[in-house]
Amino acid sequence: MSTRRWMGELEKWMRRTDQSKADVARRSKHSTAHVLALFDNPDPNPSLQLYLDVVGVAGGRFSSVRNNTPAAVIERLKEIKDREKISTVALSKKTGITRPMLSTLLNDPDPNPSLLTFDRIVAALNAEEEFYLVNILARTVRLAIAAGATNDNEVLQVLESTLSARPRHLQLVPEAPASDHDASRWAERERRAEQERRDAEERLQEANGRVAELCERCSALQVANVALEKQHADTAAELRRLQDRQRRGRLAMFGVGVLTGLGLAAGAIRARR
């Protein structure tokens, strides 16, 4: 494995989602030129946080990882390490990373290793197939769905209108009443305007409540979805282990059979003599 693999995975994801390198680099919070250079570098080695930032901008995340932070990625690596019953000492030997450095990384509450270090650990754990990119819904998309969007085009329309919209305020233009009749009309208009303002505030509060409720549900679904992804990956790993044991068992039985056959053949030859 090499760090080029991870940029390649990101490029494939961007092609599937119809995004250009220039667009993703421009939307990232990092230098556009620097991000573009990563795509062209045959052996890129940015920080894991930078890589995850670009993945997030492209709308992706690693499967079985709750969010695009190095801490979440390291947490998943530790889970796989425990699942495979690999000690820190053994992992250090496999990765070529010193045990103190590896121990510090695995226990750092705010880690940010290089992409190369991440790649070495994944390879040592034989977990390459578990770290593939899946879709992640950004908060803006959830808000767009809450606003009533039901497909990708409507989501984009809602987002564009949200970004281009300007706040509007109800304003009362003073107008001096010329008579008692005019004063009465003015008071009525003022009363209606105040009622409209209160109604608008109530509708806004209700809308905010619905958005908050939907976001909360999305968050809960996200947690449940990541848990299912982990369960699927762990089950697949256990299945691979069972298949390996069966394969080794068959080979052992075959070896015993061959040795037994050779022994019987040798015995027969001796008996003839």
Sequence and secondary structure as in RCSB ss.txt:
>XXXX:A:sequence
MSTRRWMGELEKWMRRTDQSKADVARRSKHSTAHVLALFDNPDPNPSLQLYLDVVGVAGGRFSSVRNNTPAAVIE
RLKEIKDREKISTVALSKKTGITRPMLSTLLNDPDPNPSLLTFDRIVAALNAEEEFYLVNILARTVRLAIAAGAT
NDNEVLQVLESTLSARPRHLQLVPEAPASDHDASRWAERERRAEQERRDAEERLQEANGRVAELCERCSALQVAN
VALEKQHADTAAELRRLQDRQRRGRLAMFGVGVLTGLGLAAGAIRARR
>XXXX:A:secstr
  HHHHHHHHHHHHHHTT  HHHHHHHSSS HHHHHHHHH SS   BHHHHHHHHHHTTEEETT SSSSHHHHHH
HHHHHHHHTT  HHHHHHHHT  HHHHHHHHH SS   BHHHHHHHHHHTT GGG  EEE   HHHHHHHHTT  
SHHHHHHHHHHHHH             SSHHHHHHHHHHHHHHHHHHHHHHHHHHHHHHHHHHHHHHHHHHHHHH
HHHHHHHHHHHHHHHHHHHHHHHHHHHHHHHHHHHHHHHHHHHHHHH 
